[in-house]
Structure formats: structure tokens, C-alpha cells
């Protein structure tokens, strides 16, 4: 195994919370301080309710999204918003992905 002295491989900075393509896409969809309802998120991400629910639960457990429940008329609704910690972690993850590309290219 060849090591580059003094350089940590950027994959070590990846956050496993975003290893799932659905969780990664969910955070990207929420963007900068956007709150979306469950149905809208499901439509954007093109996933089943079950898969979306699991992704939201995992990110909520990590502290990366906040969930607000309420009603619109007589219908229950769930809204999801990225937390400040979640946005910081997501952008750090994206920077780590770019650093992997740059590292592999000898950058």
C-alpha cells in the first residue's frame, strides 16, 4: 500500500449519514433553509413513502433534519427542514466528495 505522507485521504471525511442516495438527495433537496412537506419530498426524490420515512428518521436521529407535524384542514401533514448542523455536515460531505475526485486526479 502506498501512502502519501502528510495527506489524509479525503474519504475519511465522508459522513456515513449521507451514504444512502436517498438521504443524500433529501439533504440536497432541502437546500439552504427550505422546509418541504413529506409528499413534495417524495415526489422530488421519486421514492416510496416507506423509503422516505426511513431516510427522514435516520437524518432526524443524526440531528440533521427537524420534523414538524401539523394539519392542513383536517389532513395531517409532516414538514421537514435541514438543521444548521445538517447543512454544515452535508456541505462538508460534498466538499469531501470533490476532494476525493481532486485527490485521485493528483490534485
TADA-V94752 format. One record per residue. N is the residue number from 1. RES is the residue in one small letter. D_LAST is the distance of its C-alpha to the last C-alpha in whole Angstrom. Layout:
BEGIN
N & RES & D_LAST
N & RES & D_LAST
END
This chain:
BEGIN
1 & x & 19
2 & x & 16
3 & x & 15
4 & x & 12
5 & x & 14
6 & x & 14
7 & x & 11
8 & x & 13
9 & x & 12
10 & x & 12
11 & x & 14
12 & x & 17
13 & x & 17
14 & x & 18
15 & x & 22
16 & x & 24
17 & x & 26
18 & x & 24
19 & x & 24
20 & x & 27
21 & x & 26
22 & x & 29
23 & x & 28
24 & x & 25
25 & x & 27
26 & x & 30
27 & x & 27
28 & x & 26
29 & x & 29
30 & x & 31
31 & x & 28
32 & x & 29
33 & x & 32
34 & x & 34
35 & x & 37
36 & x & 38
37 & x & 40
38 & x & 40
39 & x & 42
40 & x & 39
41 & x & 36
42 & x & 38
43 & x & 38
44 & x & 34
45 & x & 33
46 & x & 35
47 & x & 36
48 & x & 39
49 & x & 41
50 & x & 41
51 & x & 37
52 & x & 36
53 & x & 39
54 & x & 37
55 & x & 34
56 & x & 35
57 & x & 37
58 & x & 34
59 & x & 32
60 & x & 35
61 & x & 35
62 & x & 32
63 & x & 33
64 & x & 31
65 & x & 33
66 & x & 37
67 & x & 40
68 & x & 43
69 & x & 46
70 & x & 49
71 & x & 51
72 & x & 51
73 & x & 55
74 & x & 56
75 & x & 53
76 & x & 50
77 & x & 47
78 & x & 43
79 & x & 41
80 & x & 37
81 & x & 35
82 & x & 32
83 & x & 32
84 & x & 30
85 & x & 29
86 & x & 28
87 & x & 26
88 & x & 24
89 & x & 23
90 & x & 22
91 & x & 20
92 & x & 18
93 & x & 18
94 & x & 17
95 & x & 14
96 & x & 13
97 & x & 13
98 & x & 11
99 & x & 8
100 & x & 9
101 & x & 8
102 & x & 5
103 & x & 5
104 & x & 7
105 & x & 5
106 & x & 4
107 & x & 0
END
